[in-house]
């Protein structure tokens, strides 16, 4: 094992001030990417449902016009 104790692991040989913020920033960025993807997926599904409704309505209107 590279460290003698958990405290030594946390201190990272004096480099903890650089290592832990880097891990924190990476985790925040990854979380941001996941959240952004989820929001974009919701927006995309909403848009697809809206388009499908609009197309169904256009077909209905075209059928009504063809009958009259």
mmCIF file as Biopython writes it, N, C-alpha, C and O atoms, coordinates in Angstrom:
data_model
#
loop_
_atom_site.group_PDB
_atom_site.id
_atom_site.type_symbol
_atom_site.label_atom_id
_atom_site.label_alt_id
_atom_site.label_comp_id
_atom_site.label_asym_id
_atom_site.label_entity_id
_atom_site.label_seq_id
_atom_site.pdbx_PDB_ins_code
_atom_site.Cartn_x
_atom_site.Cartn_y
_atom_site.Cartn_z
_atom_site.occupancy
_atom_site.B_iso_or_equiv
_atom_site.auth_seq_id
_atom_site.auth_asym_id
_atom_site.pdbx_PDB_model_num
ATOM 1   N N  . UNK A ? 1  ? 0.832   -1.174 0.000   1.0 0.0 1  A 1 
ATOM 2   C CA . UNK A ? 1  ? 0.000   0.000  0.000   1.0 0.0 1  A 1 
ATOM 3   C C  . UNK A ? 1  ? 0.884   1.248  0.000   1.0 0.0 1  A 1 
ATOM 4   O O  . UNK A ? 1  ? 1.937   1.259  0.637   1.0 0.0 1  A 1 
ATOM 5   N N  . UNK A ? 2  ? 0.471   2.280  -0.697  1.0 0.0 2  A 1 
ATOM 6   C CA . UNK A ? 2  ? 1.292   3.471  -0.855  1.0 0.0 2  A 1 
ATOM 7   C C  . UNK A ? 2  ? 1.267   4.378  0.371   1.0 0.0 2  A 1 
ATOM 8   O O  . UNK A ? 2  ? 2.193   5.166  0.565   1.0 0.0 2  A 1 
ATOM 9   N N  . UNK A ? 3  ? 0.228   4.285  1.203   1.0 0.0 3  A 1 
ATOM 10  C CA . UNK A ? 3  ? 0.102   5.174  2.359   1.0 0.0 3  A 1 
ATOM 11  C C  . UNK A ? 3  ? 0.039   4.336  3.626   1.0 0.0 3  A 1 
ATOM 12  O O  . UNK A ? 3  ? -0.521  3.240  3.634   1.0 0.0 3  A 1 
ATOM 13  N N  . UNK A ? 4  ? 0.625   4.869  4.705   1.0 0.0 4  A 1 
ATOM 14  C CA . UNK A ? 4  ? 0.654   4.148  5.979   1.0 0.0 4  A 1 
ATOM 15  C C  . UNK A ? 4  ? -0.675  4.207  6.718   1.0 0.0 4  A 1 
ATOM 16  O O  . UNK A ? 4  ? -0.998  3.295  7.479   1.0 0.0 4  A 1 
ATOM 17  N N  . UNK A ? 5  ? -1.445  5.260  6.507   1.0 0.0 5  A 1 
ATOM 18  C CA . UNK A ? 5  ? -2.715  5.407  7.209   1.0 0.0 5  A 1 
ATOM 19  C C  . UNK A ? 5  ? -3.697  6.177  6.325   1.0 0.0 5  A 1 
ATOM 20  O O  . UNK A ? 5  ? -3.337  6.731  5.287   1.0 0.0 5  A 1 
ATOM 21  N N  . UNK A ? 6  ? -4.928  6.187  6.773   1.0 0.0 6  A 1 
ATOM 22  C CA . UNK A ? 6  ? -5.954  6.928  6.040   1.0 0.0 6  A 1 
ATOM 23  C C  . UNK A ? 6  ? -5.662  8.422  6.071   1.0 0.0 6  A 1 
ATOM 24  O O  . UNK A ? 6  ? -5.910  9.123  5.090   1.0 0.0 6  A 1 
ATOM 25  N N  . UNK A ? 7  ? -5.140  8.914  7.187   1.0 0.0 7  A 1 
ATOM 26  C CA . UNK A ? 7  ? -4.790  10.335 7.305   1.0 0.0 7  A 1 
ATOM 27  C C  . UNK A ? 7  ? -3.698  10.686 6.301   1.0 0.0 7  A 1 
ATOM 28  O O  . UNK A ? 7  ? -3.744  11.750 5.683   1.0 0.0 7  A 1 
ATOM 29  N N  . UNK A ? 8  ? -2.718  9.801  6.135   1.0 0.0 8  A 1 
ATOM 30  C CA . UNK A ? 8  ? -1.654  10.040 5.152   1.0 0.0 8  A 1 
ATOM 31  C C  . UNK A ? 8  ? -2.234  10.047 3.742   1.0 0.0 8  A 1 
ATOM 32  O O  . UNK A ? 8  ? -1.795  10.808 2.880   1.0 0.0 8  A 1 
ATOM 33  N N  . UNK A ? 9  ? -3.220  9.194  3.524   1.0 0.0 9  A 1 
ATOM 34  C CA . UNK A ? 9  ? -3.891  9.176  2.215   1.0 0.0 9  A 1 
ATOM 35  C C  . UNK A ? 9  ? -4.588  10.507 1.950   1.0 0.0 9  A 1 
ATOM 36  O O  . UNK A ? 9  ? -4.493  11.055 0.852   1.0 0.0 9  A 1 
ATOM 37  N N  . UNK A ? 10 ? -5.283  11.022 2.953   1.0 0.0 10 A 1 
ATOM 38  C CA . UNK A ? 10 ? -5.996  12.289 2.791   1.0 0.0 10 A 1 
ATOM 39  C C  . UNK A ? 10 ? -5.044  13.456 2.543   1.0 0.0 10 A 1 
ATOM 40  O O  . UNK A ? 10 ? -5.380  14.378 1.800   1.0 0.0 10 A 1 
ATOM 41  N N  . UNK A ? 11 ? -3.874  13.427 3.150   1.0 0.0 11 A 1 
ATOM 42  C CA . UNK A ? 11 ? -2.905  14.508 3.001   1.0 0.0 11 A 1 
ATOM 43  C C  . UNK A ? 11 ? -2.188  14.395 1.648   1.0 0.0 11 A 1 
ATOM 44  O O  . UNK A ? 11 ? -1.716  15.397 1.112   1.0 0.0 11 A 1 
ATOM 45  N N  . UNK A ? 12 ? -2.107  13.199 1.107   1.0 0.0 12 A 1 
ATOM 46  C CA . UNK A ? 12 ? -1.503  12.938 -0.214  1.0 0.0 12 A 1 
ATOM 47  C C  . UNK A ? 12 ? -0.061  13.442 -0.302  1.0 0.0 12 A 1 
ATOM 48  O O  . UNK A ? 12 ? 0.346   14.004 -1.318  1.0 0.0 12 A 1 
ATOM 49  N N  . UNK A ? 13 ? 0.692   13.240 0.754   1.0 0.0 13 A 1 
ATOM 50  C CA . UNK A ? 13 ? 2.102   13.631 0.729   1.0 0.0 13 A 1 
ATOM 51  C C  . UNK A ? 13 ? 2.300   15.124 0.543   1.0 0.0 13 A 1 
ATOM 52  O O  . UNK A ? 13 ? 3.297   15.549 -0.040  1.0 0.0 13 A 1 
ATOM 53  N N  . UNK A ? 14 ? 1.364   15.924 1.032   1.0 0.0 14 A 1 
ATOM 54  C CA . UNK A ? 14 ? 1.473   17.372 0.915   1.0 0.0 14 A 1 
ATOM 55  C C  . UNK A ? 14 ? 0.830   17.939 -0.341  1.0 0.0 14 A 1 
ATOM 56  O O  . UNK A ? 14 ? 0.822   19.155 -0.535  1.0 0.0 14 A 1 
ATOM 57  N N  . UNK A ? 15 ? 0.298   17.091 -1.184  1.0 0.0 15 A 1 
ATOM 58  C CA . UNK A ? 15 ? -0.312  17.541 -2.440  1.0 0.0 15 A 1 
ATOM 59  C C  . UNK A ? 15 ? -1.841  17.584 -2.386  1.0 0.0 15 A 1 
ATOM 60  O O  . UNK A ? 15 ? -2.490  17.778 -3.413  1.0 0.0 15 A 1 
ATOM 61  N N  . UNK A ? 16 ? -2.408  17.408 -1.214  1.0 0.0 16 A 1 
ATOM 62  C CA . UNK A ? 16 ? -3.862  17.345 -1.074  1.0 0.0 16 A 1 
ATOM 63  C C  . UNK A ? 16 ? -4.553  18.621 -1.548  1.0 0.0 16 A 1 
ATOM 64  O O  . UNK A ? 16 ? -5.676  18.567 -2.050  1.0 0.0 16 A 1 
ATOM 65  N N  . UNK A ? 17 ? -3.894  19.761 -1.394  1.0 0.0 17 A 1 
ATOM 66  C CA . UNK A ? 17 ? -4.496  21.031 -1.808  1.0 0.0 17 A 1 
ATOM 67  C C  . UNK A ? 17 ? -4.706  21.080 -3.321  1.0 0.0 17 A 1 
ATOM 68  O O  . UNK A ? 17 ? -5.516  21.869 -3.808  1.0 0.0 17 A 1 
ATOM 69  N N  . UNK A ? 18 ? -3.991  20.253 -4.055  1.0 0.0 18 A 1 
ATOM 70  C CA . UNK A ? 18 ? -4.137  20.211 -5.514  1.0 0.0 18 A 1 
ATOM 71  C C  . UNK A ? 18 ? -4.967  19.017 -5.968  1.0 0.0 18 A 1 
ATOM 72  O O  . UNK A ? 18 ? -5.738  19.110 -6.923  1.0 0.0 18 A 1 
ATOM 73  N N  . UNK A ? 19 ? -4.801  17.900 -5.274  1.0 0.0 19 A 1 
ATOM 74  C CA . UNK A ? 19 ? -5.449  16.647 -5.693  1.0 0.0 19 A 1 
ATOM 75  C C  . UNK A ? 19 ? -6.944  16.681 -5.431  1.0 0.0 19 A 1 
ATOM 76  O O  . UNK A ? 19 ? -7.732  16.413 -6.338  1.0 0.0 19 A 1 
ATOM 77  N N  . UNK A ? 20 ? -7.353  17.005 -4.209  1.0 0.0 20 A 1 
ATOM 78  C CA . UNK A ? 20 ? -8.777  16.930 -3.867  1.0 0.0 20 A 1 
ATOM 79  C C  . UNK A ? 20 ? -9.636  17.938 -4.614  1.0 0.0 20 A 1 
ATOM 80  O O  . UNK A ? 20 ? -10.736 17.583 -5.038  1.0 0.0 20 A 1 
ATOM 81  N N  . UNK A ? 21 ? -9.191  19.179 -4.795  1.0 0.0 21 A 1 
ATOM 82  C CA . UNK A ? 21 ? -9.998  20.077 -5.635  1.0 0.0 21 A 1 
ATOM 83  C C  . UNK A ? 21 ? -10.119 19.588 -7.079  1.0 0.0 21 A 1 
ATOM 84  O O  . UNK A ? 21 ? -11.150 19.790 -7.721  1.0 0.0 21 A 1 
ATOM 85  N N  . UNK A ? 22 ? -9.069  18.949 -7.587  1.0 0.0 22 A 1 
ATOM 86  C CA . UNK A ? 22 ? -9.143  18.408 -8.948  1.0 0.0 22 A 1 
ATOM 87  C C  . UNK A ? 22 ? -10.192 17.306 -9.020  1.0 0.0 22 A 1 
ATOM 88  O O  . UNK A ? 22 ? -10.969 17.249 -9.973  1.0 0.0 22 A 1 
ATOM 89  N N  . UNK A ? 23 ? -10.217 16.429 -8.017  1.0 0.0 23 A 1 
ATOM 90  C CA . UNK A ? 23 ? -11.258 15.398 -7.973  1.0 0.0 23 A 1 
ATOM 91  C C  . UNK A ? 23 ? -12.643 16.034 -7.852  1.0 0.0 23 A 1 
ATOM 92  O O  . UNK A ? 23 ? -13.586 15.617 -8.524  1.0 0.0 23 A 1 
ATOM 93  N N  . UNK A ? 24 ? -12.756 17.039 -6.997  1.0 0.0 24 A 1 
ATOM 94  C CA . UNK A ? 24 ? -14.043 17.708 -6.811  1.0 0.0 24 A 1 
ATOM 95  C C  . UNK A ? 24 ? -14.529 18.375 -8.090  1.0 0.0 24 A 1 
ATOM 96  O O  . UNK A ? 24 ? -15.702 18.260 -8.446  1.0 0.0 24 A 1 
ATOM 97  N N  . UNK A ? 25 ? -13.634 19.068 -8.777  1.0 0.0 25 A 1 
ATOM 98  C CA . UNK A ? 25 ? -14.018 19.734 -10.029 1.0 0.0 25 A 1 
ATOM 99  C C  . UNK A ? 25 ? -14.437 18.710 -11.079 1.0 0.0 25 A 1 
ATOM 100 O O  . UNK A ? 25 ? -15.403 18.921 -11.812 1.0 0.0 25 A 1 
ATOM 101 N N  . UNK A ? 26 ? -13.711 17.609 -11.144 1.0 0.0 26 A 1 
ATOM 102 C CA . UNK A ? 26 ? -14.060 16.555 -12.101 1.0 0.0 26 A 1 
ATOM 103 C C  . UNK A ? 26 ? -15.434 15.988 -11.799 1.0 0.0 26 A 1 
ATOM 104 O O  . UNK A ? 26 ? -16.239 15.793 -12.709 1.0 0.0 26 A 1 
ATOM 105 N N  . UNK A ? 27 ? -15.707 15.727 -10.550 1.0 0.0 27 A 1 
ATOM 106 C CA . UNK A ? 27 ? -17.014 15.175 -10.181 1.0 0.0 27 A 1 
ATOM 107 C C  . UNK A ? 27 ? -18.136 16.169 -10.480 1.0 0.0 27 A 1 
ATOM 108 O O  . UNK A ? 27 ? -19.204 15.771 -10.946 1.0 0.0 27 A 1 
ATOM 109 N N  . UNK A ? 28 ? -17.907 17.446 -10.218 1.0 0.0 28 A 1 
ATOM 110 C CA . UNK A ? 28 ? -18.918 18.454 -10.525 1.0 0.0 28 A 1 
ATOM 111 C C  . UNK A ? 28 ? -19.182 18.541 -12.022 1.0 0.0 28 A 1 
ATOM 112 O O  . UNK A ? 28 ? -20.331 18.660 -12.450 1.0 0.0 28 A 1 
ATOM 113 N N  . UNK A ? 29 ? -18.123 18.482 -12.812 1.0 0.0 29 A 1 
ATOM 114 C CA . UNK A ? 29 ? -18.300 18.527 -14.262 1.0 0.0 29 A 1 
ATOM 115 C C  . UNK A ? 29 ? -19.062 17.303 -14.772 1.0 0.0 29 A 1 
ATOM 116 O O  . UNK A ? 29 ? -19.943 17.425 -15.623 1.0 0.0 29 A 1 
ATOM 117 N N  . UNK A ? 30 ? -18.719 16.133 -14.252 1.0 0.0 30 A 1 
ATOM 118 C CA . UNK A ? 30 ? -19.424 14.916 -14.669 1.0 0.0 30 A 1 
ATOM 119 C C  . UNK A ? 30 ? -20.895 14.974 -14.269 1.0 0.0 30 A 1 
ATOM 120 O O  . UNK A ? 30 ? -21.769 14.578 -15.040 1.0 0.0 30 A 1 
ATOM 121 N N  . UNK A ? 31 ? -21.161 15.460 -13.082 1.0 0.0 31 A 1 
ATOM 122 C CA . UNK A ? 31 ? -22.545 15.614 -12.634 1.0 0.0 31 A 1 
ATOM 123 C C  . UNK A ? 31 ? -23.280 16.608 -13.528 1.0 0.0 31 A 1 
ATOM 124 O O  . UNK A ? 31 ? -24.436 16.386 -13.888 1.0 0.0 31 A 1 
ATOM 125 N N  . UNK A ? 32 ? -22.617 17.694 -13.884 1.0 0.0 32 A 1 
ATOM 126 C CA . UNK A ? 32 ? -23.226 18.676 -14.777 1.0 0.0 32 A 1 
ATOM 127 C C  . UNK A ? 32 ? -23.550 18.088 -16.139 1.0 0.0 32 A 1 
ATOM 128 O O  . UNK A ? 32 ? -24.600 18.382 -16.709 1.0 0.0 32 A 1 
ATOM 129 N N  . UNK A ? 33 ? -22.659 17.263 -16.661 1.0 0.0 33 A 1 
ATOM 130 C CA . UNK A ? 33 ? -22.899 16.625 -17.962 1.0 0.0 33 A 1 
ATOM 131 C C  . UNK A ? 33 ? -24.105 15.698 -17.875 1.0 0.0 33 A 1 
ATOM 132 O O  . UNK A ? 33 ? -24.956 15.707 -18.765 1.0 0.0 33 A 1 
ATOM 133 N N  . UNK A ? 34 ? -24.188 14.907 -16.824 1.0 0.0 34 A 1 
ATOM 134 C CA . UNK A ? 34 ? -25.314 13.988 -16.664 1.0 0.0 34 A 1 
ATOM 135 C C  . UNK A ? 34 ? -26.625 14.762 -16.545 1.0 0.0 34 A 1 
ATOM 136 O O  . UNK A ? 34 ? -27.616 14.402 -17.181 1.0 0.0 34 A 1 
ATOM 137 N N  . UNK A ? 35 ? -26.637 15.811 -15.744 1.0 0.0 35 A 1 
ATOM 138 C CA . UNK A ? 35 ? -27.856 16.605 -15.592 1.0 0.0 35 A 1 
ATOM 139 C C  . UNK A ? 35 ? -28.249 17.269 -16.910 1.0 0.0 35 A 1 
ATOM 140 O O  . UNK A ? 35 ? -29.428 17.307 -17.262 1.0 0.0 35 A 1 
ATOM 141 N N  . UNK A ? 36 ? -27.276 17.786 -17.627 1.0 0.0 36 A 1 
ATOM 142 C CA . UNK A ? 36 ? -27.560 18.416 -18.919 1.0 0.0 36 A 1 
ATOM 143 C C  . UNK A ? 36 ? -28.147 17.405 -19.897 1.0 0.0 36 A 1 
ATOM 144 O O  . UNK A ? 36 ? -29.104 17.713 -20.607 1.0 0.0 36 A 1 
ATOM 145 N N  . UNK A ? 37 ? -27.586 16.213 -19.940 1.0 0.0 37 A 1 
ATOM 146 C CA . UNK A ? 37 ? -28.109 15.188 -20.838 1.0 0.0 37 A 1 
ATOM 147 C C  . UNK A ? 37 ? -29.548 14.812 -20.489 1.0 0.0 37 A 1 
ATOM 148 O O  . UNK A ? 37 ? -30.378 14.625 -21.378 1.0 0.0 37 A 1 
ATOM 149 N N  . UNK A ? 38 ? -29.834 14.703 -19.216 1.0 0.0 38 A 1 
ATOM 150 C CA . UNK A ? 38 ? -31.205 14.368 -18.801 1.0 0.0 38 A 1 
ATOM 151 C C  . UNK A ? 38 ? -32.179 15.462 -19.215 1.0 0.0 38 A 1 
ATOM 152 O O  . UNK A ? 38 ? -33.268 15.168 -19.708 1.0 0.0 38 A 1 
ATOM 153 N N  . UNK A ? 39 ? -31.797 16.722 -19.019 1.0 0.0 39 A 1 
ATOM 154 C CA . UNK A ? 39 ? -32.672 17.828 -19.414 1.0 0.0 39 A 1 
ATOM 155 C C  . UNK A ? 39 ? -32.863 17.869 -20.926 1.0 0.0 39 A 1 
ATOM 156 O O  . UNK A ? 39 ? -33.967 18.118 -21.409 1.0 0.0 39 A 1 
ATOM 157 N N  . UNK A ? 40 ? -31.802 17.627 -21.664 1.0 0.0 40 A 1 
ATOM 158 C CA . UNK A ? 40 ? -31.912 17.619 -23.126 1.0 0.0 40 A 1 
ATOM 159 C C  . UNK A ? 40 ? -32.801 16.473 -23.606 1.0 0.0 40 A 1 
ATOM 160 O O  . UNK A ? 40 ? -33.576 16.637 -24.548 1.0 0.0 40 A 1 
ATOM 161 N N  . UNK A ? 41 ? -32.689 15.321 -22.963 1.0 0.0 41 A 1 
ATOM 162 C CA . UNK A ? 41 ? -33.532 14.189 -23.342 1.0 0.0 41 A 1 
ATOM 163 C C  . UNK A ? 41 ? -35.003 14.509 -23.090 1.0 0.0 41 A 1 
ATOM 164 O O  . UNK A ? 41 ? -35.858 14.204 -23.922 1.0 0.0 41 A 1 
ATOM 165 N N  . UNK A ? 42 ? -35.293 15.117 -21.955 1.0 0.0 42 A 1 
ATOM 166 C CA . UNK A ? 42 ? -36.679 15.514 -21.670 1.0 0.0 42 A 1 
ATOM 167 C C  . UNK A ? 42 ? -37.189 16.498 -22.707 1.0 0.0 42 A 1 
ATOM 168 O O  . UNK A ? 42 ? -38.314 16.371 -23.190 1.0 0.0 42 A 1 
ATOM 169 N N  . UNK A ? 43 ? -36.353 17.493 -23.053 1.0 0.0 43 A 1 
ATOM 170 C CA . UNK A ? 43 ? -36.741 18.479 -24.044 1.0 0.0 43 A 1 
ATOM 171 C C  . UNK A ? 43 ? -36.991 17.829 -25.398 1.0 0.0 43 A 1 
ATOM 172 O O  . UNK A ? 43 ? -37.946 18.177 -26.091 1.0 0.0 43 A 1 
ATOM 173 N N  . UNK A ? 44 ? -36.144 16.898 -25.769 1.0 0.0 44 A 1 
ATOM 174 C CA . UNK A ? 44 ? -36.297 16.211 -27.046 1.0 0.0 44 A 1 
ATOM 175 C C  . UNK A ? 44 ? -37.590 15.410 -27.089 1.0 0.0 44 A 1 
ATOM 176 O O  . UNK A ? 44 ? -38.323 15.478 -28.076 1.0 0.0 44 A 1 
ATOM 177 N N  . UNK A ? 45 ? -37.886 14.650 -26.030 1.0 0.0 45 A 1 
ATOM 178 C CA . UNK A ? 45 ? -39.128 13.871 -26.003 1.0 0.0 45 A 1 
ATOM 179 C C  . UNK A ? 45 ? -40.342 14.785 -26.058 1.0 0.0 45 A 1 
ATOM 180 O O  . UNK A ? 45 ? -41.320 14.474 -26.737 1.0 0.0 45 A 1 
ATOM 181 N N  . UNK A ? 46 ? -40.288 15.916 -25.345 1.0 0.0 46 A 1 
ATOM 182 C CA . UNK A ? 46 ? -41.393 16.875 -25.358 1.0 0.0 46 A 1 
ATOM 183 C C  . UNK A ? 46 ? -41.608 17.405 -26.777 1.0 0.0 46 A 1 
ATOM 184 O O  . UNK A ? 46 ? -42.743 17.502 -27.245 1.0 0.0 46 A 1 
ATOM 185 N N  . UNK A ? 47 ? -40.521 17.742 -27.450 1.0 0.0 47 A 1 
ATOM 186 C CA . UNK A ? 47 ? -40.611 18.251 -28.821 1.0 0.0 47 A 1 
ATOM 187 C C  . UNK A ? 47 ? -41.152 17.189 -29.777 1.0 0.0 47 A 1 
ATOM 188 O O  . UNK A ? 47 ? -41.962 17.501 -30.650 1.0 0.0 47 A 1 
ATOM 189 N N  . UNK A ? 48 ? -40.719 15.953 -29.623 1.0 0.0 48 A 1 
ATOM 190 C CA . UNK A ? 48 ? -41.211 14.872 -30.490 1.0 0.0 48 A 1 
ATOM 191 C C  . UNK A ? 48 ? -42.707 14.628 -30.280 1.0 0.0 48 A 1 
ATOM 192 O O  . UNK A ? 48 ? -43.440 14.410 -31.244 1.0 0.0 48 A 1 
ATOM 193 N N  . UNK A ? 49 ? -43.163 14.665 -29.023 1.0 0.0 49 A 1 
ATOM 194 C CA . UNK A ? 49 ? -44.600 14.508 -28.765 1.0 0.0 49 A 1 
ATOM 195 C C  . UNK A ? 49 ? -45.386 15.662 -29.374 1.0 0.0 49 A 1 
ATOM 196 O O  . UNK A ? 49 ? -46.462 15.457 -29.937 1.0 0.0 49 A 1 
ATOM 197 N N  . UNK A ? 50 ? -44.847 16.881 -29.261 1.0 0.0 50 A 1 
ATOM 198 C CA . UNK A ? 50 ? -45.510 18.047 -29.830 1.0 0.0 50 A 1 
ATOM 199 C C  . UNK A ? 50 ? -45.615 17.921 -31.349 1.0 0.0 50 A 1 
ATOM 200 O O  . UNK A ? 50 ? -46.660 18.218 -31.928 1.0 0.0 50 A 1 
ATOM 201 N N  . UNK A ? 51 ? -44.549 17.488 -31.984 1.0 0.0 51 A 1 
ATOM 202 C CA . UNK A ? 51 ? -44.575 17.309 -33.445 1.0 0.0 51 A 1 
ATOM 203 C C  . UNK A ? 51 ? -45.571 16.238 -33.860 1.0 0.0 51 A 1 
ATOM 204 O O  . UNK A ? 51 ? -46.287 16.405 -34.847 1.0 0.0 51 A 1 
ATOM 205 N N  . UNK A ? 52 ? -45.622 15.140 -33.117 1.0 0.0 52 A 1 
ATOM 206 C CA . UNK A ? 52 ? -46.551 14.060 -33.442 1.0 0.0 52 A 1 
ATOM 207 C C  . UNK A ? 52 ? -47.997 14.543 -33.325 1.0 0.0 52 A 1 
ATOM 208 O O  . UNK A ? 52 ? -48.828 14.232 -34.178 1.0 0.0 52 A 1 
ATOM 209 N N  . UNK A ? 53 ? -48.298 15.305 -32.267 1.0 0.0 53 A 1 
ATOM 210 C CA . UNK A ? 53 ? -49.650 15.853 -32.115 1.0 0.0 53 A 1 
ATOM 211 C C  . UNK A ? 53 ? -49.992 16.779 -33.267 1.0 0.0 53 A 1 
ATOM 212 O O  . UNK A ? 53 ? -51.092 16.722 -33.817 1.0 0.0 53 A 1 
ATOM 213 N N  . UNK A ? 54 ? -49.039 17.635 -33.629 1.0 0.0 54 A 1 
ATOM 214 C CA . UNK A ? 54 ? -49.273 18.579 -34.715 1.0 0.0 54 A 1 
ATOM 215 C C  . UNK A ? 54 ? -49.499 17.847 -36.040 1.0 0.0 54 A 1 
ATOM 216 O O  . UNK A ? 54 ? -50.375 18.229 -36.816 1.0 0.0 54 A 1 
ATOM 217 N N  . UNK A ? 55 ? -48.718 16.804 -36.302 1.0 0.0 55 A 1 
ATOM 218 C CA . UNK A ? 55 ? -48.890 16.044 -37.542 1.0 0.0 55 A 1 
ATOM 219 C C  . UNK A ? 55 ? -50.225 15.301 -37.562 1.0 0.0 55 A 1 
ATOM 220 O O  . UNK A ? 55 ? -50.887 15.248 -38.599 1.0 0.0 55 A 1 
ATOM 221 N N  . UNK A ? 56 ? -50.626 14.727 -36.425 1.0 0.0 56 A 1 
ATOM 222 C CA . UNK A ? 56 ? -51.939 14.064 -36.370 1.0 0.0 56 A 1 
ATOM 223 C C  . UNK A ? 56 ? -53.053 15.056 -36.648 1.0 0.0 56 A 1 
ATOM 224 O O  . UNK A ? 56 ? -54.006 14.746 -37.362 1.0 0.0 56 A 1 
ATOM 225 N N  . UNK A ? 57 ? -52.931 16.260 -36.076 1.0 0.0 57 A 1 
ATOM 226 C CA . UNK A ? 57 ? -53.941 17.285 -36.295 1.0 0.0 57 A 1 
ATOM 227 C C  . UNK A ? 57 ? -53.982 17.706 -37.761 1.0 0.0 57 A 1 
ATOM 228 O O  . UNK A ? 57 ? -55.062 17.933 -38.307 1.0 0.0 57 A 1 
ATOM 229 N N  . UNK A ? 58 ? -52.827 17.813 -38.400 1.0 0.0 58 A 1 
ATOM 230 C CA . UNK A ? 58 ? -52.792 18.172 -39.814 1.0 0.0 58 A 1 
ATOM 231 C C  . UNK A ? 58 ? -53.439 17.092 -40.676 1.0 0.0 58 A 1 
ATOM 232 O O  . UNK A ? 58 ? -54.132 17.406 -41.644 1.0 0.0 58 A 1 
ATOM 233 N N  . UNK A ? 59 ? -53.219 15.829 -40.335 1.0 0.0 59 A 1 
ATOM 234 C CA . UNK A ? 59 ? -53.844 14.728 -41.079 1.0 0.0 59 A 1 
ATOM 235 C C  . UNK A ? 59 ? -55.355 14.785 -40.909 1.0 0.0 59 A 1 
ATOM 236 O O  . UNK A ? 59 ? -56.096 14.621 -41.879 1.0 0.0 59 A 1 
ATOM 237 N N  . UNK A ? 60 ? -55.817 15.016 -39.686 1.0 0.0 60 A 1 
ATOM 238 C CA . UNK A ? 60 ? -57.265 15.118 -39.451 1.0 0.0 60 A 1 
ATOM 239 C C  . UNK A ? 60 ? -57.873 16.267 -40.248 1.0 0.0 60 A 1 
ATOM 240 O O  . UNK A ? 60 ? -58.934 16.122 -40.855 1.0 0.0 60 A 1 
ATOM 241 N N  . UNK A ? 61 ? -57.192 17.408 -40.240 1.0 0.0 61 A 1 
ATOM 242 C CA . UNK A ? 61 ? -57.696 18.562 -40.986 1.0 0.0 61 A 1 
ATOM 243 C C  . UNK A ? 61 ? -57.729 18.268 -42.483 1.0 0.0 61 A 1 
ATOM 244 O O  . UNK A ? 61 ? -58.682 18.643 -43.166 1.0 0.0 61 A 1 
ATOM 245 N N  . UNK A ? 62 ? -56.709 17.610 -42.991 1.0 0.0 62 A 1 
ATOM 246 C CA . UNK A ? 62 ? -56.675 17.271 -44.410 1.0 0.0 62 A 1 
ATOM 247 C C  . UNK A ? 62 ? -57.793 16.295 -44.775 1.0 0.0 62 A 1 
ATOM 248 O O  . UNK A ? 62 ? -58.386 16.400 -45.849 1.0 0.0 62 A 1 
ATOM 249 N N  . UNK A ? 63 ? -58.082 15.344 -43.882 1.0 0.0 63 A 1 
ATOM 250 C CA . UNK A ? 63 ? -59.179 14.396 -44.121 1.0 0.0 63 A 1 
ATOM 251 C C  . UNK A ? 63 ? -60.538 15.125 -44.147 1.0 0.0 63 A 1 
ATOM 252 O O  . UNK A ? 63 ? -61.394 14.838 -44.984 1.0 0.0 63 A 1 
ATOM 253 N N  . UNK A ? 64 ? -60.708 16.055 -43.228 1.0 0.0 64 A 1 
ATOM 254 C CA . UNK A ? 64 ? -61.965 16.814 -43.200 1.0 0.0 64 A 1 
ATOM 255 C C  . UNK A ? 64 ? -62.148 17.633 -44.465 1.0 0.0 64 A 1 
ATOM 256 O O  . UNK A ? 64 ? -63.246 17.693 -45.018 1.0 0.0 64 A 1 
ATOM 257 N N  . UNK A ? 65 ? -61.080 18.262 -44.920 1.0 0.0 65 A 1 
ATOM 258 C CA . UNK A ? 65 ? -61.158 19.078 -46.131 1.0 0.0 65 A 1 
ATOM 259 C C  . UNK A ? 65 ? -61.434 18.189 -47.358 1.0 0.0 65 A 1 
ATOM 260 O O  . UNK A ? 65 ? -62.164 18.588 -48.265 1.0 0.0 65 A 1 
ATOM 261 N N  . UNK A ? 66 ? -60.852 16.994 -47.376 1.0 0.0 66 A 1 
ATOM 262 C CA . UNK A ? 66 ? -61.041 16.096 -48.514 1.0 0.0 66 A 1 
ATOM 263 C C  . UNK A ? 66 ? -62.490 15.599 -48.575 1.0 0.0 66 A 1 
ATOM 264 O O  . UNK A ? 66 ? -63.024 15.365 -49.659 1.0 0.0 66 A 1 
ATOM 265 N N  . UNK A ? 67 ? -63.113 15.440 -47.422 1.0 0.0 67 A 1 
ATOM 266 C CA . UNK A ? 67 ? -64.503 14.942 -47.370 1.0 0.0 67 A 1 
ATOM 267 C C  . UNK A ? 67 ? -65.498 16.006 -47.797 1.0 0.0 67 A 1 
ATOM 268 O O  . UNK A ? 67 ? -66.561 15.685 -48.327 1.0 0.0 67 A 1 
ATOM 269 N N  . UNK A ? 68 ? -65.166 17.265 -47.571 1.0 0.0 68 A 1 
ATOM 270 C CA . UNK A ? 68 ? -66.139 18.311 -47.857 1.0 0.0 68 A 1 
ATOM 271 C C  . UNK A ? 68 ? -66.065 18.828 -49.281 1.0 0.0 68 A 1 
ATOM 272 O O  . UNK A ? 68 ? -66.832 19.714 -49.657 1.0 0.0 68 A 1 
#
